[in-house]
Amino acid sequence: MASVDIRDVRKSFGTTQIIKGVSVPISDGEFVVLVGPSGCGKSTLLRMVAGLENITGGTISIGDRIVNNVHPKERDIAMVFQNYALYPHMTVGDNMGFSLKLRNTDKALINERVQKAAGILGLQSLLERFPRQLSGGQRQRVAMGRAIVRDPQVFLFDEPLSNLDAKLRVAMRTEIKELHQRLKTTTVYVTHDQIEAMTMADKIVVMHDGIVEQMGAPLDLYDRPQNQFVAGFIGSPAMNFLTGTVTANGTAGVQMANGAHLPLAKAPAASEGRPVVYGIRPEHMELGGDGPGVEAEVVVIEPTGSETQLVARVGGQDIVAIFRERHQLTPGQKIKLRPRADVAHLFDKETGKRL
């Protein structure tokens, strides 16, 4: 095992800059997830760690060694790809042990490591099968097994669950997390799915347009996003954003253009009349009944069983609320929604930074 230090790394294709000075420290044994929308540079960054892309600037270290100019096979890493990348003419056992065979490793040691990895992943009964005889989830486990037998310092995962159906993705998330807890190997995992990031990571790195917007523990990013982009990206359904101006004299809150008042626990200093974006997560909205609240019109009701998602219109803007209770609501109905002031977020309208 080893730490990974990504320091001021840049990547350009011609005059187009893809990675713009990214620094990410990864501790020994840590599970770090790089997450962001398509085109943010997360897969390019992972491929640079693997040695599959050249670095335009900065340094990448694995352990105490700078690996900028080190060949991929000499970096002591193992990568699991989105498309499995299994050899179709080889059995599961041969696929898993092939990298050791290329190193001229003793056959007994190869067999020992393959059997050990198969035991960890529940593949003992599949070792004589070919990839075409396996399901998607089984192929993904074989790809993971091929990485495990190498006993690398670092595991790299490039969107490994994207090709699986929803139910299997949930099961494989659990398997990968359990595998990490058992092996304690430093892991860098790339995904565009923020649910995967939240449920699996020790540390999340949110990327956007080639830069790191924020990094930290999953719940830290969820509870205290540094800017509006992170607030909108982390969390499903996404955070609601409503625009208005701060009212600091008297009852703290945000006044919308239609006159609706959004409550705040405390207004920022010297902010009276400041244009802002008010953020509130769907689960932090309550039905106001006859009490105080924001006037809203029910647009769509989406029952999921354990909870009900409600899309409502407030001052011409659609917002989402989540209720554990089963309220009897109909489209077009006028209701009152009450945001919880103690968990509301406030962002500068111009910069998007947290206030």
C-alpha positions as CSV (number, residue, x, y, z in Angstrom):
1,M,0.0,0.0,0.0
2,A,1.1,3.6,-0.6
3,S,-0.1,7.2,-0.5
4,V,-0.8,9.1,-3.7
5,D,0.1,12.8,-4.0
6,I,-1.3,14.7,-7.0
7,R,0.3,18.1,-6.9
8,D,-0.5,21.1,-9.2
9,V,-1.2,18.7,-12.1
10,R,-2.1,20.2,-15.5
11,K,-3.1,18.6,-18.8
12,S,-3.5,20.2,-22.2
13,F,-4.4,18.9,-25.6
14,G,-2.8,21.5,-27.9
15,T,-4.1,24.9,-26.7
16,T,-7.1,23.4,-24.8
17,Q,-6.4,23.0,-21.1
18,I,-8.3,20.0,-19.6
19,I,-6.8,19.9,-16.1
20,K,-6.0,23.2,-14.6
21,G,-3.6,22.8,-11.7
22,V,-5.3,20.1,-9.6
23,S,-3.8,19.0,-6.2
24,V,-5.3,16.0,-4.3
25,P,-3.5,14.4,-1.4
26,I,-4.5,10.7,-0.9
27,S,-3.5,9.0,2.3
28,D,-2.3,5.4,2.5
29,G,-5.4,3.1,2.6
30,E,-7.8,5.9,1.8
31,F,-10.8,5.4,-0.6
32,V,-11.0,8.6,-2.7
33,V,-13.8,9.2,-5.2
34,L,-13.3,11.7,-8.1
35,V,-16.8,12.9,-9.1
36,G,-18.1,15.4,-11.5
37,P,-20.1,15.9,-14.6
38,S,-19.0,14.6,-18.0
39,G,-16.0,16.5,-19.3
40,C,-14.8,17.8,-15.9
41,G,-11.4,15.9,-16.3
42,K,-11.8,13.2,-13.7
43,S,-11.1,10.2,-16.0
44,T,-8.2,12.1,-17.6
45,L,-6.7,12.7,-14.1
46,L,-7.1,9.0,-13.2
47,R,-5.4,8.0,-16.5
48,M,-2.5,10.3,-15.6
49,V,-2.1,8.5,-12.3
50,A,-2.1,5.2,-14.2
51,G,0.4,6.5,-16.7
52,L,-1.9,6.2,-19.6
53,E,-1.8,9.9,-20.3
54,N,1.2,12.2,-20.2
55,I,1.3,15.1,-17.7
56,T,1.7,18.6,-19.1
57,G,2.7,20.0,-15.7
58,G,2.9,19.2,-12.0
59,T,3.9,15.9,-10.3
60,I,2.2,12.7,-9.3
61,S,3.8,10.6,-6.6
62,I,3.0,7.0,-5.5
63,G,4.6,6.4,-2.1
64,D,7.9,8.3,-2.0
65,R,8.5,8.1,-5.8
66,I,7.5,10.7,-8.4
67,V,6.1,8.6,-11.3
68,N,5.6,11.3,-14.0
69,N,8.0,9.4,-16.3
70,V,7.5,5.9,-15.0
71,H,6.0,3.3,-17.3
72,P,2.5,2.1,-16.2
73,K,3.6,-1.5,-15.6
74,E,6.3,-0.2,-13.2
75,R,3.9,2.0,-11.1
76,D,2.6,-1.0,-9.1
77,I,-1.0,0.0,-9.7
78,A,-4.0,-2.1,-10.9
79,M,-6.8,-0.6,-12.9
80,V,-10.4,-1.8,-13.3
81,F,-12.1,-0.5,-16.5
82,Q,-15.7,0.3,-17.3
83,N,-15.8,-2.3,-20.1
84,Y,-14.2,-5.1,-18.0
85,A,-11.4,-5.6,-20.7
86,L,-11.4,-9.4,-20.2
87,Y,-9.7,-11.8,-22.8
88,P,-12.6,-13.7,-24.4
89,H,-10.6,-16.8,-25.2
90,M,-9.3,-17.2,-21.6
91,T,-11.1,-18.8,-18.7
92,V,-11.8,-16.7,-15.6
93,G,-8.9,-18.2,-13.8
94,D,-6.5,-17.5,-16.7
95,N,-7.8,-13.9,-17.0
96,M,-7.2,-13.3,-13.3
97,G,-3.7,-14.7,-13.3
98,F,-2.5,-13.4,-16.7
99,S,-0.7,-10.4,-15.5
100,L,1.4,-12.6,-13.1
101,K,2.1,-15.0,-15.9
102,L,3.5,-12.1,-18.0
103,R,5.9,-11.4,-15.1
104,N,7.1,-15.1,-15.2
105,T,5.7,-15.6,-11.7
106,D,5.8,-19.2,-10.4
107,K,2.7,-21.2,-11.3
108,A,2.1,-22.3,-7.8
109,L,2.1,-18.7,-6.6
110,I,-0.2,-17.6,-9.4
111,N,-2.7,-20.4,-8.5
112,E,-2.5,-19.4,-4.8
113,R,-3.3,-15.8,-5.5
114,V,-6.1,-16.6,-8.0
115,Q,-7.7,-18.9,-5.5
116,K,-7.4,-16.3,-2.8
117,A,-9.0,-13.6,-4.9
118,A,-11.7,-16.0,-6.1
119,G,-12.5,-16.7,-2.5
120,I,-12.8,-13.0,-1.6
121,L,-15.1,-12.4,-4.6
122,G,-17.1,-15.6,-4.6
123,L,-15.7,-16.8,-7.9
124,Q,-14.5,-20.2,-7.0
125,S,-17.2,-22.0,-9.0
126,L,-16.6,-19.8,-12.1
127,L,-12.8,-20.2,-12.6
128,E,-13.2,-22.6,-15.6
129,R,-15.9,-20.5,-17.4
130,F,-15.2,-18.1,-20.2
131,P,-16.3,-14.4,-20.0
132,R,-19.2,-15.0,-22.5
133,Q,-20.7,-17.4,-20.0
134,L,-20.9,-14.8,-17.2
135,S,-23.3,-12.0,-16.2
136,G,-22.3,-8.4,-16.1
137,G,-21.8,-8.4,-12.4
138,Q,-19.7,-11.6,-12.6
139,R,-17.5,-10.1,-15.3
140,Q,-17.0,-7.0,-13.1
141,R,-15.9,-9.2,-10.2
142,V,-13.5,-11.0,-12.5
143,A,-12.0,-7.7,-13.5
144,M,-11.7,-6.8,-9.8
145,G,-10.1,-10.2,-9.1
146,R,-7.5,-9.6,-11.9
147,A,-6.6,-6.4,-10.0
148,I,-6.4,-8.1,-6.6
149,V,-4.0,-10.9,-7.6
150,R,-1.4,-8.3,-8.5
151,D,-1.4,-7.1,-4.9
152,P,-0.8,-3.5,-6.0
153,Q,-0.1,-0.5,-4.0
154,V,-3.0,1.4,-5.5
155,F,-6.4,0.3,-7.0
156,L,-7.8,2.6,-9.8
157,F,-11.5,2.2,-10.8
158,D,-12.7,4.0,-13.9
159,E,-16.5,4.1,-13.7
160,P,-16.7,0.3,-13.2
161,L,-20.4,0.1,-12.6
162,S,-21.8,2.2,-15.5
163,N,-22.7,-0.8,-17.6
164,L,-24.7,-2.5,-14.9
165,D,-28.4,-2.3,-14.2
166,A,-29.6,-0.3,-11.2
167,K,-30.1,-3.2,-8.8
168,L,-26.7,-4.7,-9.6
169,R,-25.0,-1.4,-9.3
170,V,-26.2,-1.2,-5.7
171,A,-25.0,-4.7,-4.9
172,M,-21.6,-4.1,-6.5
173,R,-21.2,-0.8,-4.6
174,T,-21.4,-2.8,-1.4
175,E,-19.0,-5.4,-2.7
176,I,-16.3,-2.8,-3.7
177,K,-16.7,-1.0,-0.4
178,E,-16.5,-4.3,1.6
179,L,-13.4,-5.3,-0.5
180,H,-11.7,-2.1,0.4
181,Q,-12.5,-2.5,4.1
182,R,-10.9,-6.0,3.9
183,L,-7.8,-5.2,1.9
184,K,-7.2,-1.6,3.0
185,T,-5.5,-0.8,-0.3
186,T,-5.4,2.8,-1.4
187,T,-8.2,3.3,-3.9
188,V,-9.0,6.0,-6.4
189,Y,-12.4,5.7,-7.9
190,V,-13.9,7.8,-10.8
191,T,-17.7,8.1,-11.3
192,H,-20.3,10.7,-12.5
193,D,-22.8,9.2,-10.0
194,Q,-22.8,11.2,-6.8
195,I,-24.8,8.5,-5.0
196,E,-21.8,6.1,-5.6
197,A,-19.5,8.8,-4.3
198,M,-21.5,9.5,-1.2
199,T,-22.0,5.8,-0.2
200,M,-18.4,4.6,-0.9
201,A,-15.9,7.3,-0.3
202,D,-13.7,8.2,2.6
203,K,-13.0,11.4,0.8
204,I,-14.9,13.0,-2.2
205,V,-13.1,15.2,-4.7
206,V,-15.7,17.3,-6.7
207,M,-14.3,18.4,-10.1
208,H,-15.8,20.8,-12.6
209,D,-14.2,22.2,-15.7
210,G,-10.7,20.9,-14.9
211,I,-10.5,22.2,-11.3
212,V,-11.3,20.9,-7.9
213,E,-14.4,22.7,-6.5
214,Q,-14.2,21.0,-3.1
215,M,-12.8,17.9,-1.4
216,G,-13.7,16.4,2.0
217,A,-15.7,13.7,3.8
218,P,-19.1,12.9,2.1
219,L,-21.3,14.4,4.8
220,D,-19.1,17.5,5.1
221,L,-19.7,18.3,1.4
222,Y,-23.4,17.5,1.9
223,D,-23.9,19.7,5.0
224,R,-21.5,22.6,4.1
225,P,-20.9,22.9,0.4
226,Q,-18.4,25.7,-0.4
227,N,-20.3,26.9,-3.5
228,Q,-23.5,26.6,-5.4
229,F,-22.0,24.0,-7.9
230,V,-21.1,21.6,-5.1
231,A,-24.5,22.2,-3.4
232,G,-26.4,21.4,-6.6
233,F,-24.2,18.4,-7.6
234,I,-24.0,16.5,-4.2
235,G,-27.4,15.2,-3.1
236,S,-30.3,13.4,-4.9
237,P,-32.7,15.0,-5.6
238,A,-30.6,18.1,-5.9
239,M,-30.8,21.1,-3.6
240,N,-33.4,23.7,-4.4
241,F,-32.2,27.2,-5.3
242,L,-34.4,30.3,-5.0
243,T,-33.3,33.8,-5.8
244,G,-34.0,36.9,-3.7
245,T,-32.5,39.6,-1.5
246,V,-31.4,39.4,2.1
247,T,-33.6,41.0,4.8
248,A,-31.4,41.4,7.9
249,N,-33.3,44.2,9.7
250,G,-36.0,42.5,11.7
251,T,-36.7,38.8,10.9
252,A,-33.7,37.3,9.1
253,G,-34.5,35.8,5.7
254,V,-34.6,36.2,2.0
255,Q,-37.3,38.1,0.2
256,M,-38.3,36.7,-3.2
257,A,-39.6,38.9,-6.1
258,N,-43.1,37.7,-5.5
259,G,-43.0,38.8,-1.9
260,A,-42.4,35.3,-0.4
261,H,-40.2,35.3,2.7
262,L,-37.6,32.4,3.1
263,P,-36.4,32.1,6.7
264,L,-32.8,32.2,7.8
265,A,-31.4,31.3,11.2
266,K,-29.0,34.3,10.9
267,A,-28.3,36.8,8.2
268,P,-24.7,37.5,7.2
269,A,-23.3,40.8,8.6
270,A,-24.0,44.0,6.6
271,S,-26.1,42.1,4.0
272,E,-29.3,44.0,3.9
273,G,-30.7,44.0,0.3
274,R,-27.8,41.8,-1.0
275,P,-28.9,39.6,-4.0
276,V,-28.4,36.0,-3.1
277,V,-29.4,32.4,-3.9
278,Y,-31.2,30.6,-1.1
279,G,-30.5,26.8,-1.0
280,I,-32.7,24.3,0.7
281,R,-32.6,20.5,0.4
282,P,-35.8,18.7,-0.5
283,E,-35.9,16.8,2.8
284,H,-35.6,20.0,4.7
285,M,-39.0,21.3,3.5
286,E,-42.2,20.8,5.7
287,L,-45.8,21.4,4.9
288,G,-46.9,24.6,6.6
289,G,-50.6,23.9,7.0
290,D,-52.4,27.0,8.3
291,G,-49.2,28.3,9.8
292,P,-46.4,30.4,8.3
293,G,-44.9,29.2,5.0
294,V,-44.2,29.9,1.4
295,E,-47.2,29.8,-1.0
296,A,-46.7,27.0,-3.5
297,E,-48.7,25.1,-6.2
298,V,-48.5,21.4,-6.5
299,V,-47.2,20.4,-10.0
300,V,-46.3,16.6,-9.7
301,I,-46.5,14.0,-7.0
302,E,-44.1,11.1,-7.2
303,P,-44.7,8.4,-4.6
304,T,-41.7,6.0,-4.2
305,G,-43.1,3.9,-1.3
306,S,-40.9,4.9,1.6
307,E,-41.3,8.6,0.8
308,T,-43.2,11.0,-1.5
309,Q,-41.4,13.5,-3.8
310,L,-43.4,16.6,-4.5
311,V,-42.6,19.1,-7.3
312,A,-44.1,22.4,-6.5
313,R,-44.0,25.9,-8.1
314,V,-42.9,28.9,-6.0
315,G,-42.9,32.3,-7.6
316,G,-42.4,30.8,-11.1
317,Q,-39.6,28.4,-10.0
318,D,-40.0,24.7,-9.5
319,I,-38.7,23.1,-6.3
320,V,-38.7,19.6,-4.9
321,A,-39.8,18.5,-1.5
322,I,-39.6,15.1,0.1
323,F,-42.0,13.8,2.8
324,R,-41.8,10.6,4.7
325,E,-45.5,11.0,5.6
326,R,-48.2,10.2,3.0
327,H,-50.0,13.5,2.4
328,Q,-53.1,13.6,0.3
329,L,-52.2,16.2,-2.4
330,T,-53.4,16.8,-5.9
331,P,-51.8,18.7,-8.9
332,G,-52.9,22.3,-8.9
333,Q,-53.6,22.4,-5.2
334,K,-52.3,25.5,-3.3
335,I,-50.2,24.6,-0.3
336,K,-47.7,26.2,2.1
337,L,-44.1,24.9,2.3
338,R,-41.9,25.8,5.3
339,P,-38.1,25.6,4.8
340,R,-36.1,24.8,7.9
341,A,-34.1,27.9,8.7
342,D,-31.5,26.0,10.7
343,V,-30.3,24.0,7.6
344,A,-30.8,26.6,4.9
345,H,-27.8,27.6,2.7
346,L,-27.0,31.0,1.3
347,F,-24.8,31.7,-1.8
348,D,-23.7,34.9,-3.4
349,K,-25.7,35.5,-6.6
350,E,-22.7,36.6,-8.6
351,T,-19.9,34.3,-7.5
352,G,-21.9,31.3,-6.3
353,K,-19.7,31.2,-3.2
354,R,-21.2,30.2,0.2
355,L,-22.0,33.1,2.5
